[in-house]
Amino acid sequence: MKLDGYESLIKNISLELMHYLIGQGAHQEIAEDVIQDVFVKILKMDIILPPNEIRPYMYRLARNQYVDQYRRQARFKKLLQVYLIPAAKQPRSTINGPQNNRLAKVLRKLNDKDRQLLKLKYLNNQSVDQIASQTNKSPAAVKMRLYRIRKKLRKALGDESNE
């Protein structure tokens, strides 16, 4: 099989997968991120799967990526609720541990704008477009800022696996 044909097959299946994830209730941004990860993983593989095996493999990979991302986001949201909501509103004893203490320290070191971005995105569940209009920034700038904040948090917690 020619590699160009293989890449176009993967691209077509990726678009199909994105519509599938959105149909299953995933937000478009999350579905796009998952599909991008799947697409890159498939292209980085050392082997070329036959056309009849690539679709089920990509569906399985996308489902696993989505579940992983959902779990990370749920955990991240829970931690943000504990450490970004003022102490008077939220008891701090709900999550303990050295990693969470490190996260609390890192969140306290973030500037107010970064903390506000995290609150808008993860606590208020606002879209990137909504945040962009509120902060008078472009959606691309908001996405990049959120990416850099998450990267900083992962680095502080010693998790380099999701870069």
N, C-alpha and C positions, 0 to 999 in steps of 0.2 A: 504494500500500500504506500502511495506517495505521502510524504509527511504533510504537504499542504492540505490534502484531502482529510488526513487524520485530524489536523488542527481545526478544520472547518466542521468536521463531525463533532469534535469536543465542544466547539463554540455553540453549535446548534443544540446539543444536549444541555449545555449550560443555560441557555435561554429557556429551554423547556423546564429545567430544574428550578430556575428562579420563579417562573410562573407557578410551578407546583408548590414551592415554599410559601409564596404569597397567598395562594389558595388555601393553604393549611393554617394561615393565620399569622405568618411571620411579617414583620414590618418590612417595607421595601429596602430600607437601608441595611437591615440585618441580612436579608436574603441576598443582596448584592455582595456584602462582605463574605458571606458563606460561599457563594458561587465563585467569587474571585479566588478564595483559598483553594477550593476544589480544582479550579481551572489550573492554577499554578502548580499544585501538587501533581496533577495528571501530566502536565508538560515536563515537570522535573523528573518524572519516573524514568528509570533506565530502560524499561521495557515498553513495547507498544502492544497494547491489548487488542485482540481481534474485535471487530465491530459489534459482534453479538455479545461480548462480555463487558464492553466499556460502559454501556448505559446502566446496567444493574450495579456495577462497581461505583459509578459516579453518584447514583442515587443513595447507595449505602454510605458513601463518604460524605455526601451533603447532609444526610440525616444526622450522622455522628457529629459533624462540624456544628450543625445547628444546635444540637443538644448541648454540646460542650460550651458553645457561646452563650446559650440561654442560662446554663448553670453559672458560668463566670459572671454574667450580668446580674443574675439574682443575688449572688454572693456579694458582688461589688455594691449593689444597691443597698443591701442590708448593712454593710459596713459604713457606707456613706450616711445612712440614716442615723447610725449610732454616733458617728464622729463629726458630722457636719451640723446636725441639729443641736442647738444650744443645750447645755447640761440641764437646765431647768425644765425643758420639755421632754427629755428622753433619759431614762436611767442608763448609766454607763455600764452596769454590770451584766448586760445581756450578752455581750461577746467579750471573752477574755483570751489571753494568750500573748506570747511575745511578738508574734507576727502582727497581730492587731494593734498592739501597743506601738510598734514601729510605724504602722499605717497612720495611727492617730498623730504621731509626731510629724510625719511627713505632711499630712493634711493641714496641720496647724502652721507648717512652714510655707504652705502655698499662699500666694498673694490673694487678695480678696476677689479679683476678677476671675482667677482660675477656680476658686471655690464656688463662686457664683455660677460659672459655666457647668461645673459638675452638678450643682443643685438643680439647675434648669433641665439638664439632660437626664439625669438618673433619678432624681427625686420627684420632679414635676412632669417627667416623661414627655418633654417637649421635643419636637423634631429639630433637626439642624436648621431648617428654613425658618422656623419660629424663633429660634435663638438668634439667628443671623439678623432678622428684622428687629428684634428687641435691642440688640447690641450694636446695630449699625455696622455690621461686618458682613463680608461675603460668606455664603455657605461653605466655600472651600476653606476660608480662613478659620471658621469655627471648627470644621472637621479636623484641620491640622492642629489647632490648639488643643482640642480634646485628645487627639492621638498623642501629642507630646506630653500632656498631663498624665495620661494612662501609662505611657512609657516610663515616665519619671516615677510613678507609683510602683510599677513592676520592678524597676531597678532597685528602688529602696527596699522592697520586700524580698529581693534576691531571686525573682522569677524572670529569667531571661528567655524562657521558652516561647513566649508569644510575641516576639518582636516583629 
